[in-house]
Amino acid sequence: MTPVGAHPADGEPVASVHSWDVVTAADGPGTRFVTFFAGCHLRCLYCHNPDTWEGRNGQQVTLSDLVAKMLSFRGFIQAAGGGVTVSGGEPLLQNRFVEAYLRRCKEEGMHTALDTAGFLGARATDQLLDDTDLVLLDVKSSDPNTYRKLTGVALHPTIVFGDRLAARGNRARIRFVLVPGLTDDPANIDGVAEYAARWGSVDDGGIIEQVDILSYHRLGVAKYRELGLRYPLPDTVPPTAEQLAAAAEHFTRRGLWVTTA
């Protein structure tokens, strides 16, 4: 098996890919060809894809094969106003491959999106970001202690990455998962809204197109069972519509466009 990120004899990059899908109304505008890369440093308590944590669990895919698969959907995707999204896991764990893939996608005239938690933002070269039309940045908490409890890693690299995107002018969407008893403290939500406001709405010359407040769900419980893992939030229930609306107000009063789902 070729090591992840290595180059086989013909010099072609190889990545560990968990799966791919064609998705509408998620992972960026329009219909998207989404590649889910295997491997992630974070261990989010509400993660619904624990099967993407380990890079060894993915399939070895060459750059040309992934581009060919993407191109087989190009006509349909472009007609639907969409593009390609790299997701995970954490795609920046395989940054060299992702950089090459996004470059090829741009050469083929595709709109590109990077879905990342930002913890490995330093691995995103300027070239990679030049070839990224939209960053979907997961800001999981504004409180460093809550963030570490939630993910197992530090918050700071994500904020540094957000600041870098703002300085470069890379358009972005903020994603925030509302988890009752974990991320729903008003001060925590307000802190995320402060970061989003710091990076600025596109309507005011900033980079944030919108903020997506995502409702915690339990769709991944069966995967934990299949993998022999304990589900970390056995007693947590999804937020109510009223709780989602209250969270949205923290962002809308700062002039940010918000969606809830």
N, C-alpha and C positions, 0 to 999 in steps of 0.2 A: 504494500500500500504506500502511495506517495505521501510524504508528510504534508500537513496543511500548510499552504503558502509556498511550498517548494515548487521548483520548476522541473518538469520532466525533461527528457533528453532533447526534445525539440524546443525547449525554452518557454513552453506555455505554462502560465500560472494555473494552479489547482487550489480549490477551496473545499472545505467541508460544509455541505449544504444539507440542512434538515429536510426542507421541502420547498415547494413553490406553489403559488395559487394565483388565480385571476379573481380579483376582488373589486366590488363596486361599493362606493360610499364609505370607504375606510382606507386608511394608509395613504392618504393624499387625495387630490382632486380627481374626479372621473373614475374610470375603470383602470385598475392597476395590475401590472404583472409584478407580483411580490415574491421576492426570494427571501426565505428564512434561513439565515446562516446559523450553523451549529456552534455552540460555545458562548458562555457568558460568565463574567466575574461576579455579577450580582446574584443574590439569592432572595429576591423579593418575596415577602411573606404571602402576597396575594397572586404570585405568578401562576398563570394558568397553562404554561407550557414548560413544565420541568423537564420534559424530554428534549429540550433544546440546550440544556445547561452544558453538556459535555460535547466538546468538539468531535470526540471519537464516535459519537452516535450518528454523525452525519454521513452522507454519501460523498465520495470524492468526485468532484465535477470540474472539468476543464473550462477555461474561459470561453473557448469557441463553442462548446456544447451549451453553455448557459446562454450565450448570445443568440445562438440558433434557436433555442427554445423560446426566448423572448421575441425574436423576430417572427416566429410562427403566429404570434398574436398581434403583431404591430398594427395591421390594418384595422382590426376590430377595436383595439385600445385607442388608437388615435381618433377614430370616428366617434368614440365615446368621450373624447376630451380628457384622456388619462395619460398614463405613462408607466414608468417603472419605479419600484420602491425596493430598497434593500433594508431588511429588518432582521430579526433574530428571535432568540439569542441576542447577541450584540455584534452587529456587522463590523464595527471598528476593531474587533479582535482579529479580523482577517483583513486589515486595512489595505495591504498591497493589492490583494485580489480585487477588493471593492473599488479601489481607485482605478484599476485597469478596466473593470467592468463598466463603471460609470462613464469613463472616457469613451468606450465603444458605444454605449447607449446614446451619448450626446452626438457622436458622429453619425448615428442612425436617425437623428432628429427627434429623440424621445425626451419627454419631460422626466426629470429625475428627482427622487426624494430619498433622503436618508433618515431612517427611524432609529434613534439612538438615545440611550440614557445619559450620554455626555461624559461618563466617567473616564472613557478613553478618548476624549476629544482631542488630546494632544497628538494622537496618532493620525488625525485627519490632516493631511498636508494641504497647503494652499491649492495645489492642483486638484485634489479630491473635492474641496469645497467650491472651486471654480466650476466644476462639472456637476454640482448639486444645485438644482433649482429651488428645492425646498427642504428644510430640516424639520423633522418631527421630533421635538426635544421633550423627553419625559422628565418633568420636574416633579419628583414624587413627594417631596416635602420641602419646606423652607427651614425647618429646625434641624440643625446638625445631629442632635441626639436621636430625634425621631427618624431621620433619614438613615442613620447607621443601624438602628433597631430594625427598620423596615427592609433594608437592602444588604446589610453587612459591610458596606463601604462608606466612604466619606462623601459628603455633599459638595465640598469645595470645587473639585474638578468640573462638575456640571455647570456651576455658576461661572467659572473661568471660561468654559467653552461658550456659554451664552454670551458673555461679554465679548469674546472674540468674534462671534457671529455678528453681533451688533456693530462692532468696529469695522467689519468687512462689508456689512450691508447684505449678508445672506438672509433671505426671507425664511421665516420659521413659523411653526405652530407649536404652541405649548400643549402638552398633554399632562393631565393631572387626574389621578384615580382617587375618587372619594370613597374612603373605607371607614365606615362607622367604628368609632372607638380607637382609630389609629391615625387617620389623616384629617379627620373632620373638625378638629379644634379650630374655632374661628381665627385665632392668632396664627395658626399654621397656614390656613388658607389665605389669610391676609398677606402673609409673608411671600407666598408664591405669587400672589397678585402684584406685590411690590416689585418682584424681580421682572415679571412680565411688563409692568409699566416702565421699569428702568430701560428695558430693551425697546420699548415704544411700539405703538400701533402703526401699521403702514399708512393709515390715514393721516398720521401726524409726522410722517417722515421716518418712522422706526421700521423694525423688521417683522413684528408680530402680525401675521394675517388673522389669526384667531386663537382662542383658547378652547381646547376640547376637554370638558370635564366628563370623565368616564366613570360609570357606576361600577363599583365592585360587584363581581358575580362569582358564582361557584362552579363554573363550567369545567374547571380543571380538576375537580375533586377525584373523578374516576382515574385520571392519569396518575395521580399520586398513588392511588391504590394499586394500579397496574405495575408501577415501578417499585412497590414495596416501601414507599415513603409515607411519613406521617404528614397529614395536611395541617399546616400551621395555624389556620384560623377556623377551627371546627364549629365555633359558636357564632361567628360573625355573619350578619345578614346584610343584604344589599340595602343601600340608602333609599329613602322614600323620594317621591317627586318633590316634596316640600324641602327636603334636605339638599337636593340638587339645585333647586331654585335659589335657596339661601346662599349656597356656595357661589353660584354664578354672579350674585350681586357684588361680591368682593371685586370681581373683575370688571363688570359693566360700569360700575361707578368710577372706574379709572379710564373709561373710554375704550375698553377692549371688547371686541366681538367674541361672543361665547356660544358654544354649542354644548348640549348635554346629551348623553346617551347611556 
